[in-house]
């Protein structure tokens, strides 16, 4: 019997699951996240998987990773480096070891470290640990052998038995952090509700992994506790990723507005899960159409908007290119449409499963003609709900297409989310025509204060009309090529979008109110930039953060905020698109830039090192 090991209490910990694409690391990571969130920890996750449909088994390019950061208090990022690495094969060890802290514990399936496995991962020595210079504590568990032994009488075939290896690893990690297995058992029974034999096999192996750690103490010096110390707002919480939160936000807005939700879409990584989620909710009146291409997806949504629905289309950067003409049709017809752009690495098909912020200028200006369109950006997986709701409210109340920017990092990443009370959300009031307008109304008659045209849905008696892609008279709605009218309509469309600034919150500055450095960003980089600011302030440097959710129009106090600071750095995952846009909008400001286009989230320590040079 091994000696009793010591339990350490930690404020936060980072665990990284890695293995072959077929090893189930995403499921294991998601389940550990769910377990931790249920036990009251704050979490932030980062799924990191290859674009290959199925890379050769054991190859370096086929490694799939899932990193989760759990904390007793607020957690902003998935963490720069991990405290525990699960490496199910040599390829995972070789590619993922760089993410380990010096004191990290490494768990391996020793059965998957044969000479042939080492050759596939291009190791030259028989000892991969010495070749990589690894001096960490290593837990070598014969996971494959123990799974086969555990399920030898289960009646499952060998392939099905091997698929449970991820649950053995999860059980071992749950022991290491004293997690409650009953939560995992419930999750497995829900996931495999139609295959109870598979569920029970996975539960047995999960418990075997836990007991292996318990009985052997897994050859580690310590096990760990990460208690929940943060007092969370009362309510029901769940672990949610950004794509699901976006789908829920769209449904909530449709419910609040009293409209049917229509999604016209075409599958594209990493946005497809929004289509999948919405397709599950026909009982709520949601209509989803998987169209033949991106153009049809957006065009059908424009038609649904004309018919009076809350119309949405979802895509990523390459799809925005294709949708641009139909998006412009929504601009000139002044119809409410929400375009969700889940950004990924580019150009072209680029890095389909990786994350960037490189579509900003495309959604701002990537259409023919003067085509102003509101653009907002979600900042975290849970913020995707509120951002989607807000995008719908702006589209419906201001009769305009709206782009909601998310990215692969926050779309696939997850966090603990409190189920909202819709009564706490603002009402959504589209500018419908009123009965007294019948006979005098024309399609582009506007509210004199907001510049928003009144909305008449087909079938409303006395409001028969036509709209389309050719320029129309501002007075009659008939086709017009008159130069003065086109200039006027161009101005009116621009002014309508600009006036949305009156309806959005002012730009907030977090951190030191007398900061010597203002950090500026947008979208999914919020957690990393906030963490960098916290580190700088803890070091005695004065830093603050201004993070943009509303990009077009900008908040009304943007210029005032930016002119308040002499030292500003704009950090973004592109080559300087937000920085260039801000220079155009606020004349004469001097901005430093921090730009990375790696397809990976920022590393907080790299941000701290770069920003420290600016003080």
N, C-alpha and C positions, 0 to 999 in steps of 0.2 A: 504494500500500500504506500502510495506516494505521501510525502509529508504535506501537512495542511498548508495551503498557499495563503498569501496575504491578500485581503480585499482592499483595493485603493478606491477612494472616492474622487471622482473627476468632475470638473465643471462642464467639459465637453470632450467628445472623442470623434474621430473620423475612421470609418471602416470602408475598405474598398474590396468588393467582390470581383474576381476576374477569372476568366476561363475561356474555353472554346465557345464559339457562337451557339453550339447546341447544348452547353452545360447548364443553362438555366440561371445564369448570373443575374439577369434583369429581374426575374421572379424572386430570387433569394434576397436581392437588395431591396426590392419593393416591399417584401414581407417584413424585413427587419425594420424598414422605415415605418410601416404601419404599426408594428408592435411597439416601437419606441414612441410614436405619436400617441397611441392609445394609453401608454403609461405616463403621459404628461410631458414628455420631452418636446422641445422645439426641434424641428428637423429642416435640413436642406439637402436635396439630392441632385446627383448629376449622372444620368445614364450616358455612357460613352461607348457606342457600339460601331462596328464597321459598316460600310455601305454595301459590301459584298452580299449577294443573296445567300450564298453558302460557301464561304472560303474553305479551302482544303483543311481537313481536321488536323489540329496540332500546328497550323502555320502561324507565323508571326502576324500576318495581315488579318487573321480571323479571330483575334482576341476581342472579347466583349467585356466591358467593365461597367461597374455601377458603384458610385461613391456616395456615401451618406454621412452627413455631419449631424450628430445629435448633441443637444446641450441642455443643461439645467436651466439656462436663461435663454435670451433671444439669440437665434442663430441666423446670420445673414448670408453665408455662402456654404458650399459643400466642403470647404477647406482646401488649403493648398496641398498639404501632404497628409498621409493616412497614418493612424496609430496601429491599425491591424490590416494586413493584406491577406486575402484569400487568393491563392494562385493554384488553380486546379490542374495546370500542366506547365511544362517548361517554357512554352511560348508566353504564357501569362506572366510567369516569373520574370522573364527577360524584358518584356515590354512594360511591365507595371512597377518593377522595383524602383524606378526613378521617382515614383510617387510616395515612397516610404520615408517616414521620419527616421533618424538614426536609431531611435529606441523602439521602432515598430516591431510588432510580433507578426511573423509570416506563417500562415497555415497552408500546407500543401497536401495534395493527394499523392502519397509516395508511390502508389501503384501506377501513376501516370508519368513517372520519371524514368522510364526504361531507356535503354541505349537508342532505340528507334525514335522515341519521343524527343530525346535530346538532339538527335540529328535533324529532325523536322524543324526544331527551333534554332538550328544552326549553332549549337554549342560545340566547342572544340574539345573540351575536357569532359571527363566522366562525372566530375563534381561541379555542378553548375554554380554552387554557392561560392566556391573558391574562385571560379572564373569571373564571377561578377563582383568579387570582393565583399560578399555579404557576411557581416558579423552579427546580424540580428538574431534574436531568439527565433528558432524555427520549430513549429509543431509539425512533425511528420506523422500523418495518419494514413493508414491503409484504407482509404475511403471506399474505393471500388470493391475491394475484398469484403469489407464489413457490410456493405450494402447487399452484395450477393448472398452472404451468409444470413443476413437479417431476413431476406425475402425468399429464401430457397423453397419455402413451403407455401408461398403466396399464390402460386398458379400463374404468375406473370411471366412473360417471356423475358429473355436476357436484355433486349433493347429497352423494355419498359422499366426493368430493374435499374439499369444504368442511368436512366433519366432521374432517379431519385438522389443522385449524388449531391446535387445542390442542397437538398434538404438536410443531409447529414452535416454538410459544412455550415448551414444555417443553425442547426441545433448546437453545434460546437461554439459558434459565435454567441448564440443566446446564453450558453453556459458562461462564457467568458465575461458577459455583461449582466448576468443574473436577470435575464428577461423572462417573462411569463409565457410558457409554451401554450397555454390554453388559448391565448389570442391567435397564435399561429395555427393551431388546430382548427379553430373556427374559420379562419381565412381559407384554409385548404379545403374544408368541407363545403364552403360556399363556392370556391373555384371549380371543384370537381363534383358538383352536386349531381350531375348526370352520370358520373363514373365513380360510385362510392368505393369500389375496390381500389382504384388508383388513389383516391383520397386517403384511405386507411393505410395503404402501403407507404405513402409519403409521410404520414403522421408517425408511423412506426419508426421509419428511418430518422425522422426529425428527433424523436425521443432518444434513439440510439446515439445520435451525435451528441446530444446534451449529456447523456449518461457516460459517454466515452470521456468527455471533459471532466465530469464530476468524479469519475472513478480513478482517473489517471492524473488529474490536475493538469493534463495536456502538456506536461513538461514545461510549464511557464511559471515564472516566479510570482506573478500576481494575477488576480482577476479584478474586475472593475465594477463600480456602481456609478451611474450618472443620474442622481436623483432629480426630480422636477422641483425647482425652487421658484420659478416665475409664477406669479399669481395670474392665471389666465382669466379672461372675461368669461363669466358663466355661459354655458351653452353646449350644444353638441358639436364635436370636432371630428374631422376626418382628414386623412392624408389625400391630397388632391394634386394632380399635375396641371400644368397650364392649359393644355388643350381641353381637358374636361372642364376646367373652370371657365374657359372661354365659352364652351357650349352651354353651360349652365347660365352664364351671364346673358347670352342671347335669348335663351328661353325665358328667363326672368323678365327681360325687357318686353318681350312679346306679350307676356301675361299682364304686365303693368299697363301696357298700351292698349290692351284688348284687341290685339291683332294676331292673325295667323303667322307663324314663322315659316318662311320658305328658304331653303338652302339649295342653290344651284352650284354644283362643285364638280371637280375632276380630281381624282386621287393624285397627291404629290407629297413626297416626304419633305418636311415633317408635319404637314398640316392635316393629313388624312384622318387622324383620330378624331378630329372635330366632326367630320362627316359620319364616322362610325358611331360616335356618341349620340349625335342628334337623330340618327336613323333608329335608335332604340326607343324613341319617345313619340311614336305615332299617337299614343293615347293622350298626349297633351296637344294634339292638333298640329304637330310639326310635320312639314312636308319636306322630304329630302329627295333630290334628283341627282344621280350620278350621271353626268352628261358625257357626250362622246369626246369632248375636248374642253380646254380652258375657255375658249371663246364662247362656246355654247353655255357653259356654266354661268358665266357673267351675264351673257345676253338674256338667258332665261330669268335670271334674278332681276334684271331691269324690267322685264315684262311683268314679273310678279309684283314689283313695286308699283307699276302703273295700275295693276289690278287692285292695289290697296293692301298688300301684305307687308310685313316687316321682312325685307329681302336681304339676303346675305350671300356672299360667295367667299370661299376660302381657298388659299393657295400659298405658294412660296415665291421667291424672286423670279424664277423662270416663268411662272404662270402670270405674274404681274405684267411682264413684257407682252404676253399674248392677250391679256384682258384689257390692255390700255385703251383700245378703240371703244369697247363696250363701256368701260368706265367713263370715257368722255361722253358717251351717249347719255349717261346718267347726269353728267355735268350740265349739258345743254338742255336736257328735258327737265332738269331740276327735280329729280326724283330721289327719295330716300333709299340709299343702298349702303350696306356695310361690307367693306372689302377687308378680310382678315389676311394679312401677309405674315406668315410664320417664316421669318428669314432663315436662310441657310447659307453655306459657303458657296461662292461663285468665283468667276463668271461661268456662264453656260451651266452644265450640270454640276460642275465644281465639286463641292464636298456635300453630298446630299444629306448625310446624317450629322453634320457639324454645324456650328453656329457662328453667325456674323451679324453685323449691323450695317451691311453694305447696300441696303435697298432704300436708304433714306431719301437721297436725291431723286431716285427713280419714282417714288410715290409722291414726292413734292412736285416734280417737273416732267416726269417721263411720259408726257402725252402731247399730241399736237395742239397748237393754238394756246390761247390764254385759258387755262383750265384749273382754276384754284380749287383745292379740295382739302378739307380738314384732315389733319393727321395727328393721331394720338398714339402713345407707346406705353404698353404695360411694363411694370418694373419687376414683377416676381410671379411665380406660379399662381399664388392666391390673388394677386392684384389683377390677374387676367379676367376674373369675374367682374370686378368693378369697372375695369377698362372697357370690357365688351358692353356692359350695361350703358356706360357713358357714351360710347360710340353710337349705340342705337338711339339714345335720347337726342343726341345732336343731329343725327341723320333725319329722324322723324320730325323734330321740332323746327329744323332749319331747312328742310327739303333739299338735301344735298347728299351726294355720296361721301362717305367717310372712310378713311383707311385706319385700321387698327394694326399697329406693328407689334408683333411678339417676335420670338426667335426660338431656335431649336433648343437652346439651353433652358429657357423657362417653360417652353411648351412640354418638354419631356421630363424636366425636373419637377419635384414635388415638395410640398410643405404642409404643415398642419393648418387646417382651414376651419374657421368657425362657420357653421351653417347660418346664413344670414336670415334676418327677419325682413321680408319685403316691405312691410309697413314702414320701415326706417329709410327706405329708398325714395328718392324724389319721384313725383308723378311724371308721366310722359304724355304730353298734350300736343298731338299733331295739329297744324293750322288748317283744319277742315273748313270748307266753304259753309256758309250758313244759309238757311232758307231765304232770307231777305236779299241775298245776292243774286238769286235766280233772275235771269233776263238781262242783268248788267255785268255779270262776271265774264272775264276772259281769262285764258289759261295762265297769263303772266301778270295778273293783277296781284299787287303786293301789299303786305302789311307796311304802313308808312314808317313804323319805328324800326322794325327788324330787317326790312327789305326782303322778307320771305314770301314766296308766292303761296296763294291759297290752294289747298289740295282738294280736288274733286275726284272721287272714285267712280269708275264706270258703273252705270246703273242708277246714279243719283239723278232723279228727274229734274230737268231744267239745266243740267250741267254737261250736256253732250259736248265733247271736244276732241281735238286731235293734237298730239305733240309728236316731235320726231327730231331727227339729227340735223335738219337744215335750220338755219337761223330763222327766228320768228319775230314778228312785230311785237314790240313791248305793249302795244295798245290793243291789237286785235287777236294776236296769236296766229295770224296767217303767215305763210312763208314770206320773208322779206330779204332782199339783197341791198337795201338802201344803206349807204355807208354810215350815215349818222345813227341809224338804228342799231347797226352792228356794234359801233363804238359804245353806244349807251348800254346795250345788253351785256357787253364785256365788262363794263364798269359795274353794272348792277350785280352781276354774278360775283365779282371780286369783293364788292362792298358787303354783300350778304355774308360771305365767309369771314371777312375781317371783323364784322360786328359780333361774331360768335365770341370774341374776346370778352365781351361784356357779360357772358354767361358762364365763363370758366373761372376757377380759382386763381388767385395770384400765386406767383412763384414763391415757394417757401425755401428758406435757407436753414439748414441744420448744422449743428456744431457750434464752434466758438463764434459768438457775435462780433468779436473784434479780430477776426481771422486775418493772418498775413497771407494766406493762400486760399482761394476759392476753387474747389474742384467742381467741374461741370460735367454732366453726362446725361444720358437718356436711356430708357428701356431697361433691358435685362441686366445691365452692369451695376444696378443700384446697390445690391448687397456687397459687392466687392469694393465699390468706391466708398460706401459707408464704413466698411471694415477698415479700409486704409485710412480714412479720416480719424476713426477711433484710435488706431495705433499711433498716428502722428500726434494727436492731442495728448495721449498717454505719455508720449516722449517729451512733452513740454512745448511742442510746436503748435502754433495756432492755425487750425485748418477748419474749413466749413465746406458744405456740400450743397449745391443747387442742382437738383435732378429734374429734368424736363419730362413731364407726361404729355403736355400739350405743345405741339411743335408748329402746327399751323391751324389757327393763328397762335402766336406766342402769347403767354400771359401779359397783361397790360403793364406789369411792373418789371418786365424783363430788362429794359434798358436801364432803369433806375438801379436794379440789383447789380448788373454787370459793371456799371460805372462807379459803384461803391468800392470796388476792389481793384487795387493796382496790379495784383498778381493773380492771374487766372490760368488754370490748366484745363483744357477740354480733353477728356479721356473717352475714347470710343473704339469699337472693334471694326474700324475701317480706316481709310487713309486721311480722314479729316473732313467728313461731310457735314457734321453738325457745326464744327468750327467755321467752315467756310460760309455756311448758311447764317450763323450769328454775325459774322463780319459784314455780311450783306445787309442784314436787318438793323444792326447797331453800328453806325458809322464811326470809324476811328478807334475801335477798341483793340487792344493788344492781347492776344491769346497765345499761351503755350499749348502744345499739343502732345498727347500720349496716344500713339496709334499702334494697334496690333491686329493682324489679320491671320490668325493661326488656326481658326476653327475651334478653338478651345476657350473656356472662360479665362478672364484675367486671373493672374496669380497675385494675391494681396501683397506679398512681400516685394514683388517686382514693382508694384505701384508705389509702395512706401519708399523704396529705394530711389525711384525716379522722382517722386514728388519732393523728397527731402532735399534734393539738389536745387530746388526752386526757392527755398527760403533764404 
